[in-house]
Amino acid sequence: MIKYKLKCKDCEKSFDSWFSSSDEYEKLKKKKYLICHFCNSKDIIKTIIFIDNFY
Ligand SMILES: [Zn+2]
């Protein structure tokens, strides 16, 4: 599992989201499934990456 800190370009709020892999992130991004939790914008960028080593 990979955790990305995502940031909305519209409202500039950030939130965390989990993905099974970096490929999954790219797929969701291309399909426009990444949506801001606050304003529903699809203009999302990833900022910080956390990789979970516990699994
Ligand atoms: Zn937003």
mmCIF file of the protein (N, C-alpha, C, O) and its ligand, coordinates in Angstrom:
data_MODEL
# 
_entry.id   MODEL 
# 
loop_
_entity.id 
_entity.type 
_entity.pdbx_number_of_molecules 
1 polymer     1 
2 non-polymer 1 
# 
_entity_poly.entity_id                      1 
_entity_poly.type                           'polypeptide(L)' 
_entity_poly.nstd_linkage                   no 
_entity_poly.nstd_monomer                   no 
_entity_poly.pdbx_seq_one_letter_code       MIKYKLKCKDCEKSFDSWFSSSDEYEKLKKKKYLICHFCNSKDIIKTIIFIDNFY 
_entity_poly.pdbx_seq_one_letter_code_can   MIKYKLKCKDCEKSFDSWFSSSDEYEKLKKKKYLICHFCNSKDIIKTIIFIDNFY 
_entity_poly.pdbx_strand_id                 A 
# 
loop_
_entity_poly_seq.entity_id 
_entity_poly_seq.num 
_entity_poly_seq.mon_id 
_entity_poly_seq.hetero 
1 1  MET n 
1 2  ILE n 
1 3  LYS n 
1 4  TYR n 
1 5  LYS n 
1 6  LEU n 
1 7  LYS n 
1 8  CYS n 
1 9  LYS n 
1 10 ASP n 
1 11 CYS n 
1 12 GLU n 
1 13 LYS n 
1 14 SER n 
1 15 PHE n 
1 16 ASP n 
1 17 SER n 
1 18 TRP n 
1 19 PHE n 
1 20 SER n 
1 21 SER n 
1 22 SER n 
1 23 ASP n 
1 24 GLU n 
1 25 TYR n 
1 26 GLU n 
1 27 LYS n 
1 28 LEU n 
1 29 LYS n 
1 30 LYS n 
1 31 LYS n 
1 32 LYS n 
1 33 TYR n 
1 34 LEU n 
1 35 ILE n 
1 36 CYS n 
1 37 HIS n 
1 38 PHE n 
1 39 CYS n 
1 40 ASN n 
1 41 SER n 
1 42 LYS n 
1 43 ASP n 
1 44 ILE n 
1 45 ILE n 
1 46 LYS n 
1 47 THR n 
1 48 ILE n 
1 49 ILE n 
1 50 PHE n 
1 51 ILE n 
1 52 ASP n 
1 53 ASN n 
1 54 PHE n 
1 55 TYR n 
# 
loop_
_struct_asym.id 
_struct_asym.entity_id 
A 1 
B 2 
# 
loop_
_chem_comp.id 
_chem_comp.type 
_chem_comp.mon_nstd_flag 
ASN 'L-peptide linking' y 
ASP 'L-peptide linking' y 
CYS 'L-peptide linking' y 
GLU 'L-peptide linking' y 
HIS 'L-peptide linking' y 
ILE 'L-peptide linking' y 
LEU 'L-peptide linking' y 
LYS 'L-peptide linking' y 
MET 'L-peptide linking' y 
PHE 'L-peptide linking' y 
SER 'L-peptide linking' y 
THR 'L-peptide linking' y 
TRP 'L-peptide linking' y 
TYR 'L-peptide linking' y 
ZN  non-polymer         . 
# 
_pdbx_entity_nonpoly.entity_id   2 
_pdbx_entity_nonpoly.name        ? 
_pdbx_entity_nonpoly.comp_id     ZN 
# 
_pdbx_nonpoly_scheme.asym_id         B 
_pdbx_nonpoly_scheme.entity_id       2 
_pdbx_nonpoly_scheme.mon_id          ZN 
_pdbx_nonpoly_scheme.ndb_seq_num     1 
_pdbx_nonpoly_scheme.pdb_seq_num     101 
_pdbx_nonpoly_scheme.auth_seq_num    101 
_pdbx_nonpoly_scheme.pdb_mon_id      ZN 
_pdbx_nonpoly_scheme.auth_mon_id     ZN 
_pdbx_nonpoly_scheme.pdb_strand_id   A 
_pdbx_nonpoly_scheme.pdb_ins_code    . 
# 
loop_
_atom_site.group_PDB 
_atom_site.id 
_atom_site.type_symbol 
_atom_site.label_atom_id 
_atom_site.label_alt_id 
_atom_site.label_comp_id 
_atom_site.label_asym_id 
_atom_site.label_entity_id 
_atom_site.label_seq_id 
_atom_site.pdbx_PDB_ins_code 
_atom_site.Cartn_x 
_atom_site.Cartn_y 
_atom_site.Cartn_z 
_atom_site.occupancy 
_atom_site.B_iso_or_equiv 
_atom_site.pdbx_formal_charge 
_atom_site.auth_seq_id 
_atom_site.auth_comp_id 
_atom_site.auth_asym_id 
_atom_site.auth_atom_id 
_atom_site.pdbx_PDB_model_num 
ATOM   1   N  N  . MET A 1 1  ? 0.844   -1.204 0.000   1.00 0.00 ? 1   MET A N  1 
ATOM   2   C  CA . MET A 1 1  ? 0.000   0.000  0.000   1.00 0.00 ? 1   MET A CA 1 
ATOM   3   C  C  . MET A 1 1  ? 0.876   1.248  0.000   1.00 0.00 ? 1   MET A C  1 
ATOM   4   O  O  . MET A 1 1  ? 1.909   1.321  0.666   1.00 0.00 ? 1   MET A O  1 
ATOM   5   N  N  . ILE A 1 2  ? 0.427   2.200  -0.757  1.00 0.00 ? 2   ILE A N  1 
ATOM   6   C  CA . ILE A 1 2  ? 1.126   3.477  -0.824  1.00 0.00 ? 2   ILE A CA 1 
ATOM   7   C  C  . ILE A 1 2  ? 0.142   4.583  -0.451  1.00 0.00 ? 2   ILE A C  1 
ATOM   8   O  O  . ILE A 1 2  ? -0.996  4.627  -0.917  1.00 0.00 ? 2   ILE A O  1 
ATOM   9   N  N  . LYS A 1 3  ? 0.623   5.458  0.395   1.00 0.00 ? 3   LYS A N  1 
ATOM   10  C  CA . LYS A 1 3  ? -0.229  6.572  0.799   1.00 0.00 ? 3   LYS A CA 1 
ATOM   11  C  C  . LYS A 1 3  ? 0.309   7.854  0.173   1.00 0.00 ? 3   LYS A C  1 
ATOM   12  O  O  . LYS A 1 3  ? 1.477   8.205  0.340   1.00 0.00 ? 3   LYS A O  1 
ATOM   13  N  N  . TYR A 1 4  ? -0.543  8.520  -0.528  1.00 0.00 ? 4   TYR A N  1 
ATOM   14  C  CA . TYR A 1 4  ? -0.162  9.806  -1.097  1.00 0.00 ? 4   TYR A CA 1 
ATOM   15  C  C  . TYR A 1 4  ? -0.853  10.926 -0.357  1.00 0.00 ? 4   TYR A C  1 
ATOM   16  O  O  . TYR A 1 4  ? -2.018  10.824 0.027   1.00 0.00 ? 4   TYR A O  1 
ATOM   17  N  N  . LYS A 1 5  ? -0.115  11.983 -0.168  1.00 0.00 ? 5   LYS A N  1 
ATOM   18  C  CA . LYS A 1 5  ? -0.757  13.202 0.306   1.00 0.00 ? 5   LYS A CA 1 
ATOM   19  C  C  . LYS A 1 5  ? -1.166  13.959 -0.946  1.00 0.00 ? 5   LYS A C  1 
ATOM   20  O  O  . LYS A 1 5  ? -0.321  14.379 -1.736  1.00 0.00 ? 5   LYS A O  1 
ATOM   21  N  N  . LEU A 1 6  ? -2.449  14.125 -1.116  1.00 0.00 ? 6   LEU A N  1 
ATOM   22  C  CA . LEU A 1 6  ? -2.963  14.769 -2.317  1.00 0.00 ? 6   LEU A CA 1 
ATOM   23  C  C  . LEU A 1 6  ? -3.375  16.189 -1.994  1.00 0.00 ? 6   LEU A C  1 
ATOM   24  O  O  . LEU A 1 6  ? -3.846  16.493 -0.899  1.00 0.00 ? 6   LEU A O  1 
ATOM   25  N  N  . LYS A 1 7  ? -3.184  17.039 -2.971  1.00 0.00 ? 7   LYS A N  1 
ATOM   26  C  CA . LYS A 1 7  ? -3.551  18.432 -2.758  1.00 0.00 ? 7   LYS A CA 1 
ATOM   27  C  C  . LYS A 1 7  ? -4.447  18.900 -3.882  1.00 0.00 ? 7   LYS A C  1 
ATOM   28  O  O  . LYS A 1 7  ? -4.216  18.612 -5.056  1.00 0.00 ? 7   LYS A O  1 
ATOM   29  N  N  . CYS A 1 8  ? -5.457  19.615 -3.498  1.00 0.00 ? 8   CYS A N  1 
ATOM   30  C  CA . CYS A 1 8  ? -6.386  20.161 -4.481  1.00 0.00 ? 8   CYS A CA 1 
ATOM   31  C  C  . CYS A 1 8  ? -5.869  21.509 -4.954  1.00 0.00 ? 8   CYS A C  1 
ATOM   32  O  O  . CYS A 1 8  ? -5.520  22.372 -4.149  1.00 0.00 ? 8   CYS A O  1 
ATOM   33  N  N  . LYS A 1 9  ? -5.825  21.677 -6.262  1.00 0.00 ? 9   LYS A N  1 
ATOM   34  C  CA . LYS A 1 9  ? -5.334  22.949 -6.798  1.00 0.00 ? 9   LYS A CA 1 
ATOM   35  C  C  . LYS A 1 9  ? -6.374  24.046 -6.674  1.00 0.00 ? 9   LYS A C  1 
ATOM   36  O  O  . LYS A 1 9  ? -6.042  25.232 -6.693  1.00 0.00 ? 9   LYS A O  1 
ATOM   37  N  N  . ASP A 1 10 ? -7.628  23.652 -6.547  1.00 0.00 ? 10  ASP A N  1 
ATOM   38  C  CA . ASP A 1 10 ? -8.688  24.657 -6.482  1.00 0.00 ? 10  ASP A CA 1 
ATOM   39  C  C  . ASP A 1 10 ? -8.823  25.269 -5.095  1.00 0.00 ? 10  ASP A C  1 
ATOM   40  O  O  . ASP A 1 10 ? -8.773  26.489 -4.941  1.00 0.00 ? 10  ASP A O  1 
ATOM   41  N  N  . CYS A 1 11 ? -8.995  24.418 -4.086  1.00 0.00 ? 11  CYS A N  1 
ATOM   42  C  CA . CYS A 1 11 ? -9.213  24.958 -2.738  1.00 0.00 ? 11  CYS A CA 1 
ATOM   43  C  C  . CYS A 1 11 ? -7.942  24.890 -1.875  1.00 0.00 ? 11  CYS A C  1 
ATOM   44  O  O  . CYS A 1 11 ? -7.910  25.397 -0.753  1.00 0.00 ? 11  CYS A O  1 
ATOM   45  N  N  . GLU A 1 12 ? -6.892  24.249 -2.425  1.00 0.00 ? 12  GLU A N  1 
ATOM   46  C  CA . GLU A 1 12 ? -5.589  24.173 -1.764  1.00 0.00 ? 12  GLU A CA 1 
ATOM   47  C  C  . GLU A 1 12 ? -5.613  23.413 -0.446  1.00 0.00 ? 12  GLU A C  1 
ATOM   48  O  O  . GLU A 1 12 ? -4.726  23.584 0.390   1.00 0.00 ? 12  GLU A O  1 
ATOM   49  N  N  . LYS A 1 13 ? -6.620  22.579 -0.262  1.00 0.00 ? 13  LYS A N  1 
ATOM   50  C  CA . LYS A 1 13 ? -6.631  21.711 0.904   1.00 0.00 ? 13  LYS A CA 1 
ATOM   51  C  C  . LYS A 1 13 ? -5.951  20.402 0.542   1.00 0.00 ? 13  LYS A C  1 
ATOM   52  O  O  . LYS A 1 13 ? -5.945  19.988 -0.618  1.00 0.00 ? 13  LYS A O  1 
ATOM   53  N  N  . SER A 1 14 ? -5.383  19.763 1.541   1.00 0.00 ? 14  SER A N  1 
ATOM   54  C  CA . SER A 1 14 ? -4.731  18.488 1.268   1.00 0.00 ? 14  SER A CA 1 
ATOM   55  C  C  . SER A 1 14 ? -5.385  17.390 2.084   1.00 0.00 ? 14  SER A C  1 
ATOM   56  O  O  . SER A 1 14 ? -5.960  17.632 3.145   1.00 0.00 ? 14  SER A O  1 
ATOM   57  N  N  . PHE A 1 15 ? -5.282  16.177 1.562   1.00 0.00 ? 15  PHE A N  1 
ATOM   58  C  CA . PHE A 1 15 ? -5.854  15.029 2.250   1.00 0.00 ? 15  PHE A CA 1 
ATOM   59  C  C  . PHE A 1 15 ? -5.062  13.794 1.856   1.00 0.00 ? 15  PHE A C  1 
ATOM   60  O  O  . PHE A 1 15 ? -4.367  13.784 0.839   1.00 0.00 ? 15  PHE A O  1 
ATOM   61  N  N  . ASP A 1 16 ? -5.174  12.758 2.667   1.00 0.00 ? 16  ASP A N  1 
ATOM   62  C  CA . ASP A 1 16 ? -4.427  11.525 2.416   1.00 0.00 ? 16  ASP A CA 1 
ATOM   63  C  C  . ASP A 1 16 ? -5.296  10.518 1.689   1.00 0.00 ? 16  ASP A C  1 
ATOM   64  O  O  . ASP A 1 16 ? -6.509  10.449 1.885   1.00 0.00 ? 16  ASP A O  1 
ATOM   65  N  N  . SER A 1 17 ? -4.648  9.753  0.857   1.00 0.00 ? 17  SER A N  1 
ATOM   66  C  CA . SER A 1 17 ? -5.387  8.699  0.186   1.00 0.00 ? 17  SER A CA 1 
ATOM   67  C  C  . SER A 1 17 ? -4.482  7.489  -0.023  1.00 0.00 ? 17  SER A C  1 
ATOM   68  O  O  . SER A 1 17 ? -3.291  7.622  -0.306  1.00 0.00 ? 17  SER A O  1 
ATOM   69  N  N  . TRP A 1 18 ? -5.079  6.304  0.123   1.00 0.00 ? 18  TRP A N  1 
ATOM   70  C  CA . TRP A 1 18 ? -4.330  5.065  -0.018  1.00 0.00 ? 18  TRP A CA 1 
ATOM   71  C  C  . TRP A 1 18 ? -4.530  4.466  -1.394  1.00 0.00 ? 18  TRP A C  1 
ATOM   72  O  O  . TRP A 1 18 ? -5.625  4.493  -1.957  1.00 0.00 ? 18  TRP A O  1 
ATOM   73  N  N  . PHE A 1 19 ? -3.433  3.917  -1.926  1.00 0.00 ? 19  PHE A N  1 
ATOM   74  C  CA . PHE A 1 19 ? -3.503  3.215  -3.206  1.00 0.00 ? 19  PHE A CA 1 
ATOM   75  C  C  . PHE A 1 19 ? -2.732  1.912  -3.071  1.00 0.00 ? 19  PHE A C  1 
ATOM   76  O  O  . PHE A 1 19 ? -1.777  1.815  -2.300  1.00 0.00 ? 19  PHE A O  1 
ATOM   77  N  N  . SER A 1 20 ? -3.153  0.926  -3.822  1.00 0.00 ? 20  SER A N  1 
ATOM   78  C  CA . SER A 1 20 ? -2.451  -0.357 -3.743  1.00 0.00 ? 20  SER A CA 1 
ATOM   79  C  C  . SER A 1 20 ? -1.082  -0.276 -4.394  1.00 0.00 ? 20  SER A C  1 
ATOM   80  O  O  . SER A 1 20 ? -0.179  -1.037 -4.047  1.00 0.00 ? 20  SER A O  1 
ATOM   81  N  N  . SER A 1 21 ? -0.926  0.645  -5.336  1.00 0.00 ? 21  SER A N  1 
ATOM   82  C  CA . SER A 1 21 ? 0.369   0.809  -5.999  1.00 0.00 ? 21  SER A CA 1 
ATOM   83  C  C  . SER A 1 21 ? 0.406   2.165  -6.678  1.00 0.00 ? 21  SER A C  1 
ATOM   84  O  O  . SER A 1 21 ? -0.616  2.841  -6.790  1.00 0.00 ? 21  SER A O  1 
ATOM   85  N  N  . SER A 1 22 ? 1.578   2.557  -7.127  1.00 0.00 ? 22  SER A N  1 
ATOM   86  C  CA . SER A 1 22 ? 1.663   3.825  -7.857  1.00 0.00 ? 22  SER A CA 1 
ATOM   87  C  C  . SER A 1 22 ? 0.935   3.725  -9.194  1.00 0.00 ? 22  SER A C  1 
ATOM   88  O  O  . SER A 1 22 ? 0.426   4.723  -9.704  1.00 0.00 ? 22  SER A O  1 
ATOM   89  N  N  . ASP A 1 23 ? 0.887   2.518  -9.762  1.00 0.00 ? 23  ASP A N  1 
ATOM   90  C  CA . ASP A 1 23 ? 0.129   2.322  -11.002 1.00 0.00 ? 23  ASP A CA 1 
ATOM   91  C  C  . ASP A 1 23 ? -1.354  2.601  -10.802 1.00 0.00 ? 23  ASP A C  1 
ATOM   92  O  O  . ASP A 1 23 ? -2.024  3.179  -11.658 1.00 0.00 ? 23  ASP A O  1 
ATOM   93  N  N  . GLU A 1 24 ? -1.841  2.174  -9.646  1.00 0.00 ? 24  GLU A N  1 
ATOM   94  C  CA . GLU A 1 24 ? -3.254  2.412  -9.363  1.00 0.00 ? 24  GLU A CA 1 
ATOM   95  C  C  . GLU A 1 24 ? -3.538  3.913  -9.303  1.00 0.00 ? 24  GLU A C  1 
ATOM   96  O  O  . GLU A 1 24 ? -4.559  4.384  -9.803  1.00 0.00 ? 24  GLU A O  1 
ATOM   97  N  N  . TYR A 1 25 ? -2.637  4.636  -8.697  1.00 0.00 ? 25  TYR A N  1 
ATOM   98  C  CA . TYR A 1 25 ? -2.804  6.090  -8.642  1.00 0.00 ? 25  TYR A CA 1 
ATOM   99  C  C  . TYR A 1 25 ? -2.906  6.673  -10.042 1.00 0.00 ? 25  TYR A C  1 
ATOM   100 O  O  . TYR A 1 25 ? -3.787  7.487  -10.322 1.00 0.00 ? 25  TYR A O  1 
ATOM   101 N  N  . GLU A 1 26 ? -1.991  6.248  -10.931 1.00 0.00 ? 26  GLU A N  1 
ATOM   102 C  CA . GLU A 1 26 ? -1.981  6.775  -12.298 1.00 0.00 ? 26  GLU A CA 1 
ATOM   103 C  C  . GLU A 1 26 ? -3.268  6.425  -13.040 1.00 0.00 ? 26  GLU A C  1 
ATOM   104 O  O  . GLU A 1 26 ? -3.802  7.235  -13.798 1.00 0.00 ? 26  GLU A O  1 
ATOM   105 N  N  . LYS A 1 27 ? -3.755  5.211  -12.811 1.00 0.00 ? 27  LYS A N  1 
ATOM   106 C  CA . LYS A 1 27 ? -5.002  4.792  -13.461 1.00 0.00 ? 27  LYS A CA 1 
ATOM   107 C  C  . LYS A 1 27 ? -6.182  5.638  -13.005 1.00 0.00 ? 27  LYS A C  1 
ATOM   108 O  O  . LYS A 1 27 ? -6.984  6.102  -13.815 1.00 0.00 ? 27  LYS A O  1 
ATOM   109 N  N  . LEU A 1 28 ? -6.271  5.829  -11.694 1.00 0.00 ? 28  LEU A N  1 
ATOM   110 C  CA . LEU A 1 28 ? -7.377  6.617  -11.154 1.00 0.00 ? 28  LEU A CA 1 
ATOM   111 C  C  . LEU A 1 28 ? -7.295  8.060  -11.617 1.00 0.00 ? 28  LEU A C  1 
ATOM   112 O  O  . LEU A 1 28 ? -8.306  8.709  -11.887 1.00 0.00 ? 28  LEU A O  1 
ATOM   113 N  N  . LYS A 1 29 ? -6.083  8.533  -11.698 1.00 0.00 ? 29  LYS A N  1 
ATOM   114 C  CA . LYS A 1 29 ? -5.875  9.915  -12.134 1.00 0.00 ? 29  LYS A CA 1 
ATOM   115 C  C  . LYS A 1 29 ? -6.338  10.087 -13.585 1.00 0.00 ? 29  LYS A C  1 
ATOM   116 O  O  . LYS A 1 29 ? -7.012  11.061 -13.922 1.00 0.00 ? 29  LYS A O  1 
ATOM   117 N  N  . LYS A 1 30 ? -5.965  9.127  -14.436 1.00 0.00 ? 30  LYS A N  1 
ATOM   118 C  CA . LYS A 1 30 ? -6.350  9.199  -15.853 1.00 0.00 ? 30  LYS A CA 1 
ATOM   119 C  C  . LYS A 1 30 ? -7.854  9.105  -16.031 1.00 0.00 ? 30  LYS A C  1 
ATOM   120 O  O  . LYS A 1 30 ? -8.432  9.749  -16.906 1.00 0.00 ? 30  LYS A O  1 
ATOM   121 N  N  . LYS A 1 31 ? -8.483  8.291  -15.186 1.00 0.00 ? 31  LYS A N  1 
ATOM   122 C  CA . LYS A 1 31 ? -9.937  8.133  -15.273 1.00 0.00 ? 31  LYS A CA 1 
ATOM   123 C  C  . LYS A 1 31 ? -10.678 9.251  -14.551 1.00 0.00 ? 31  LYS A C  1 
ATOM   124 O  O  . LYS A 1 31 ? -11.908 9.282  -14.534 1.00 0.00 ? 31  LYS A O  1 
ATOM   125 N  N  . LYS A 1 32 ? -9.938  10.146 -13.969 1.00 0.00 ? 32  LYS A N  1 
ATOM   126 C  CA . LYS A 1 32 ? -10.515 11.278 -13.232 1.00 0.00 ? 32  LYS A CA 1 
ATOM   127 C  C  . LYS A 1 32 ? -11.331 10.809 -12.030 1.00 0.00 ? 32  LYS A C  1 
ATOM   128 O  O  . LYS A 1 32 ? -12.370 11.378 -11.695 1.00 0.00 ? 32  LYS A O  1 
ATOM   129 N  N  . TYR A 1 33 ? -10.828 9.755  -11.393 1.00 0.00 ? 33  TYR A N  1 
ATOM   130 C  CA . TYR A 1 33 ? -11.471 9.268  -10.185 1.00 0.00 ? 33  TYR A CA 1 
ATOM   131 C  C  . TYR A 1 33 ? -10.935 9.951  -8.934  1.00 0.00 ? 33  TYR A C  1 
ATOM   132 O  O  . TYR A 1 33 ? -11.455 9.754  -7.836  1.00 0.00 ? 33  TYR A O  1 
ATOM   133 N  N  . LEU A 1 34 ? -9.904  10.746 -9.109  1.00 0.00 ? 34  LEU A N  1 
ATOM   134 C  CA . LEU A 1 34 ? -9.366  11.458 -7.945  1.00 0.00 ? 34  LEU A CA 1 
ATOM   135 C  C  . LEU A 1 34 ? -10.116 12.774 -7.787  1.00 0.00 ? 34  LEU A C  1 
ATOM   136 O  O  . LEU A 1 34 ? -10.042 13.669 -8.628  1.00 0.00 ? 34  LEU A O  1 
ATOM   137 N  N  . ILE A 1 35 ? -10.828 12.853 -6.692  1.00 0.00 ? 35  ILE A N  1 
ATOM   138 C  CA . ILE A 1 35 ? -11.685 14.014 -6.483  1.00 0.00 ? 35  ILE A CA 1 
ATOM   139 C  C  . ILE A 1 35 ? -11.398 14.622 -5.115  1.00 0.00 ? 35  ILE A C  1 
ATOM   140 O  O  . ILE A 1 35 ? -11.226 13.908 -4.127  1.00 0.00 ? 35  ILE A O  1 
ATOM   141 N  N  . CYS A 1 36 ? -11.351 15.918 -5.075  1.00 0.00 ? 36  CYS A N  1 
ATOM   142 C  CA . CYS A 1 36 ? -11.141 16.612 -3.807  1.00 0.00 ? 36  CYS A CA 1 
ATOM   143 C  C  . CYS A 1 36 ? -12.284 16.312 -2.845  1.00 0.00 ? 36  CYS A C  1 
ATOM   144 O  O  . CYS A 1 36 ? -13.458 16.374 -3.209  1.00 0.00 ? 36  CYS A O  1 
ATOM   145 N  N  . HIS A 1 37 ? -11.909 15.983 -1.600  1.00 0.00 ? 37  HIS A N  1 
ATOM   146 C  CA . HIS A 1 37 ? -12.923 15.664 -0.594  1.00 0.00 ? 37  HIS A CA 1 
ATOM   147 C  C  . HIS A 1 37 ? -13.702 16.893 -0.141  1.00 0.00 ? 37  HIS A C  1 
ATOM   148 O  O  . HIS A 1 37 ? -14.775 16.786 0.452   1.00 0.00 ? 37  HIS A O  1 
ATOM   149 N  N  . PHE A 1 38 ? -13.142 18.050 -0.431  1.00 0.00 ? 38  PHE A N  1 
ATOM   150 C  CA . PHE A 1 38 ? -13.735 19.289 0.095   1.00 0.00 ? 38  PHE A CA 1 
ATOM   151 C  C  . PHE A 1 38 ? -14.589 20.026 -0.930  1.00 0.00 ? 38  PHE A C  1 
ATOM   152 O  O  . PHE A 1 38 ? -15.677 20.504 -0.609  1.00 0.00 ? 38  PHE A O  1 
ATOM   153 N  N  . CYS A 1 39 ? -14.099 20.115 -2.156  1.00 0.00 ? 39  CYS A N  1 
ATOM   154 C  CA . CYS A 1 39 ? -14.833 20.904 -3.153  1.00 0.00 ? 39  CYS A CA 1 
ATOM   155 C  C  . CYS A 1 39 ? -15.187 20.103 -4.406  1.00 0.00 ? 39  CYS A C  1 
ATOM   156 O  O  . CYS A 1 39 ? -15.758 20.648 -5.351  1.00 0.00 ? 39  CYS A O  1 
ATOM   157 N  N  . ASN A 1 40 ? -14.847 18.798 -4.417  1.00 0.00 ? 40  ASN A N  1 
ATOM   158 C  CA . ASN A 1 40 ? -15.149 17.921 -5.546  1.00 0.00 ? 40  ASN A CA 1 
ATOM   159 C  C  . ASN A 1 40 ? -14.431 18.279 -6.840  1.00 0.00 ? 40  ASN A C  1 
ATOM   160 O  O  . ASN A 1 40 ? -14.825 17.847 -7.923  1.00 0.00 ? 40  ASN A O  1 
ATOM   161 N  N  . SER A 1 41 ? -13.397 19.054 -6.716  1.00 0.00 ? 41  SER A N  1 
ATOM   162 C  CA . SER A 1 41 ? -12.599 19.357 -7.900  1.00 0.00 ? 41  SER A CA 1 
ATOM   163 C  C  . SER A 1 41 ? -11.819 18.121 -8.332  1.00 0.00 ? 41  SER A C  1 
ATOM   164 O  O  . SER A 1 41 ? -11.479 17.268 -7.511  1.00 0.00 ? 41  SER A O  1 
ATOM   165 N  N  . LYS A 1 42 ? -11.542 18.037 -9.624  1.00 0.00 ? 42  LYS A N  1 
ATOM   166 C  CA . LYS A 1 42 ? -10.726 16.932 -10.114 1.00 0.00 ? 42  LYS A CA 1 
ATOM   167 C  C  . LYS A 1 42 ? -9.298  17.368 -10.398 1.00 0.00 ? 42  LYS A C  1 
ATOM   168 O  O  . LYS A 1 42 ? -8.504  16.617 -10.965 1.00 0.00 ? 42  LYS A O  1 
ATOM   169 N  N  . ASP A 1 43 ? -8.990  18.570 -10.004 1.00 0.00 ? 43  ASP A N  1 
ATOM   170 C  CA . ASP A 1 43 ? -7.649  19.097 -10.226 1.00 0.00 ? 43  ASP A CA 1 
ATOM   171 C  C  . ASP A 1 43 ? -6.775  18.780 -9.010  1.00 0.00 ? 43  ASP A C  1 
ATOM   172 O  O  . ASP A 1 43 ? -6.541  19.628 -8.148  1.00 0.00 ? 43  ASP A O  1 
ATOM   173 N  N  . ILE A 1 44 ? -6.306  17.545 -8.971  1.00 0.00 ? 44  ILE A N  1 
ATOM   174 C  CA . ILE A 1 44 ? -5.603  17.034 -7.797  1.00 0.00 ? 44  ILE A CA 1 
ATOM   175 C  C  . ILE A 1 44 ? -4.143  16.762 -8.137  1.00 0.00 ? 44  ILE A C  1 
ATOM   176 O  O  . ILE A 1 44 ? -3.833  16.207 -9.191  1.00 0.00 ? 44  ILE A O  1 
ATOM   177 N  N  . ILE A 1 45 ? -3.272  17.149 -7.256  1.00 0.00 ? 45  ILE A N  1 
ATOM   178 C  CA . ILE A 1 45 ? -1.861  16.809 -7.437  1.00 0.00 ? 45  ILE A CA 1 
ATOM   179 C  C  . ILE A 1 45 ? -1.378  16.019 -6.225  1.00 0.00 ? 45  ILE A C  1 
ATOM   180 O  O  . ILE A 1 45 ? -1.895  16.188 -5.121  1.00 0.00 ? 45  ILE A O  1 
ATOM   181 N  N  . LYS A 1 46 ? -0.392  15.163 -6.434  1.00 0.00 ? 46  LYS A N  1 
ATOM   182 C  CA . LYS A 1 46 ? 0.153   14.444 -5.295  1.00 0.00 ? 46  LYS A CA 1 
ATOM   183 C  C  . LYS A 1 46 ? 1.386   15.190 -4.792  1.00 0.00 ? 46  LYS A C  1 
ATOM   184 O  O  . LYS A 1 46 ? 2.182   15.704 -5.578  1.00 0.00 ? 46  LYS A O  1 
ATOM   185 N  N  . THR A 1 47 ? 1.526   15.238 -3.500  1.00 0.00 ? 47  THR A N  1 
ATOM   186 C  CA . THR A 1 47 ? 2.636   16.000 -2.936  1.00 0.00 ? 47  THR A CA 1 
ATOM   187 C  C  . THR A 1 47 ? 3.638   15.086 -2.232  1.00 0.00 ? 47  THR A C  1 
ATOM   188 O  O  . THR A 1 47 ? 4.792   14.999 -2.653  1.00 0.00 ? 47  THR A O  1 
ATOM   189 N  N  . ILE A 1 48 ? 3.222   14.416 -1.187  1.00 0.00 ? 48  ILE A N  1 
ATOM   190 C  CA . ILE A 1 48 ? 4.142   13.579 -0.418  1.00 0.00 ? 48  ILE A CA 1 
ATOM   191 C  C  . ILE A 1 48 ? 3.716   12.124 -0.540  1.00 0.00 ? 48  ILE A C  1 
ATOM   192 O  O  . ILE A 1 48 ? 2.524   11.821 -0.598  1.00 0.00 ? 48  ILE A O  1 
ATOM   193 N  N  . ILE A 1 49 ? 4.677   11.240 -0.580  1.00 0.00 ? 49  ILE A N  1 
ATOM   194 C  CA . ILE A 1 49 ? 4.378   9.817  -0.694  1.00 0.00 ? 49  ILE A CA 1 
ATOM   195 C  C  . ILE A 1 49 ? 4.832   9.092  0.577   1.00 0.00 ? 49  ILE A C  1 
ATOM   196 O  O  . ILE A 1 49 ? 5.961   9.265  1.037   1.00 0.00 ? 49  ILE A O  1 
ATOM   197 N  N  . PHE A 1 50 ? 3.947   8.294  1.123   1.00 0.00 ? 50  PHE A N  1 
ATOM   198 C  CA . PHE A 1 50 ? 4.309   7.419  2.236   1.00 0.00 ? 50  PHE A CA 1 
ATOM   199 C  C  . PHE A 1 50 ? 4.210   5.987  1.750   1.00 0.00 ? 50  PHE A C  1 
ATOM   200 O  O  . PHE A 1 50 ? 3.228   5.611  1.110   1.00 0.00 ? 50  PHE A O  1 
ATOM   201 N  N  . ILE A 1 51 ? 5.193   5.207  2.042   1.00 0.00 ? 51  ILE A N  1 
ATOM   202 C  CA . ILE A 1 51 ? 5.095   3.792  1.701   1.00 0.00 ? 51  ILE A CA 1 
ATOM   203 C  C  . ILE A 1 51 ? 4.983   2.990  2.985   1.00 0.00 ? 51  ILE A C  1 
ATOM   204 O  O  . ILE A 1 51 ? 5.806   3.104  3.894   1.00 0.00 ? 51  ILE A O  1 
ATOM   205 N  N  . ASP A 1 52 ? 3.951   2.187  3.028   1.00 0.00 ? 52  ASP A N  1 
ATOM   206 C  CA . ASP A 1 52 ? 3.689   1.403  4.211   1.00 0.00 ? 52  ASP A CA 1 
ATOM   207 C  C  . ASP A 1 52 ? 4.499   0.121  4.182   1.00 0.00 ? 52  ASP A C  1 
ATOM   208 O  O  . ASP A 1 52 ? 4.330   -0.711 3.291   1.00 0.00 ? 52  ASP A O  1 
ATOM   209 N  N  . ASN A 1 53 ? 5.363   -0.031 5.145   1.00 0.00 ? 53  ASN A N  1 
ATOM   210 C  CA . ASN A 1 53 ? 6.255   -1.186 5.181   1.00 0.00 ? 53  ASN A CA 1 
ATOM   211 C  C  . ASN A 1 53 ? 5.766   -2.310 6.087   1.00 0.00 ? 53  ASN A C  1 
ATOM   212 O  O  . ASN A 1 53 ? 6.469   -3.300 6.288   1.00 0.00 ? 53  ASN A O  1 
ATOM   213 N  N  . PHE A 1 54 ? 4.585   -2.161 6.623   1.00 0.00 ? 54  PHE A N  1 
ATOM   214 C  CA . PHE A 1 54 ? 4.116   -3.130 7.592   1.00 0.00 ? 54  PHE A CA 1 
ATOM   215 C  C  . PHE A 1 54 ? 3.509   -4.374 6.966   1.00 0.00 ? 54  PHE A C  1 
ATOM   216 O  O  . PHE A 1 54 ? 3.274   -5.360 7.665   1.00 0.00 ? 54  PHE A O  1 
ATOM   217 N  N  . TYR A 1 55 ? 3.252   -4.353 5.678   1.00 0.00 ? 55  TYR A N  1 
ATOM   218 C  CA . TYR A 1 55 ? 2.602   -5.500 5.036   1.00 0.00 ? 55  TYR A CA 1 
ATOM   219 C  C  . TYR A 1 55 ? 3.565   -6.300 4.172   1.00 0.00 ? 55  TYR A C  1 
ATOM   220 O  O  . TYR A 1 55 ? 3.170   -7.295 3.565   1.00 0.00 ? 55  TYR A O  1 
HETATM 221 ZN ZN . ZN  B 2 .  ? -10.731 21.198 -3.377  1.00 0.00 2 101 ZN  A ZN 1 
# 
